[in-house]
Amino acid sequence: ASKAGARRRLEMQDGTPIIEEQTARSDSGELFYTYAIRSSPLPVKGYISTVRVLPVTSADHTFVEWTGSFEPDGTDEKTAYGLVDSYYRSCLASLEKYFGG
């Protein structure tokens, strides 16, 4: 997805789809991508998240900051936050593997 309003389909490890809609993006200066989840198996509503990529100046590395907000939907707060945290960790591990970190 390259512009606001663009949608993309991701799949969880079990093949269940997640549909995201990009709401903002910057590819120069401050690098970030903001999106809202429009459809997913996660028990949340009002999900919006931003991924920022920042250089680490003391080494040839990159720092990824991923923040999000949402409300639990059909489950308790602890369960919802645990599932989203697990999703974040899985995605970050995939990035690290892909980029050879």
VENSULMO-V80771 format. One line per field, one symbol per residue. phi: phi as a letter, one per 40 degrees, with the letter a starting at -180 (. if undefined). psi: psi as a letter, one per 40 degrees, with the letter a starting at -180 (. if undefined). burial: I if it has 16 or more other ideal C-beta (glycine too) atoms within 10 Angstrom, else O. Layout:
phi: ???
psi: ???
burial: ???
This chain:
phi: .badgcbabbbcdcgccbbbbcbaabbbgccaababccaacccbbgcaabbbbbcbccacbbbbbbbababcbgacdcccccccdccdcccccccccccgc
psi: heiheiiihihideehihhihhdiiheibhhihhiihdhiehgiifhiihhihhihdeigihhhhhiiiiiiheiiddddddddddddddddddddddef.
burial: OOOOOOOOOOOOOOOOOIOIIIOOIOOOOOOOIIIIIOOIOIIIOOIOIIIOOOOOOOOOOOOOOIOIOIOIOOOOOOOIOOIIOOIOOOOOOOOOOOOOO
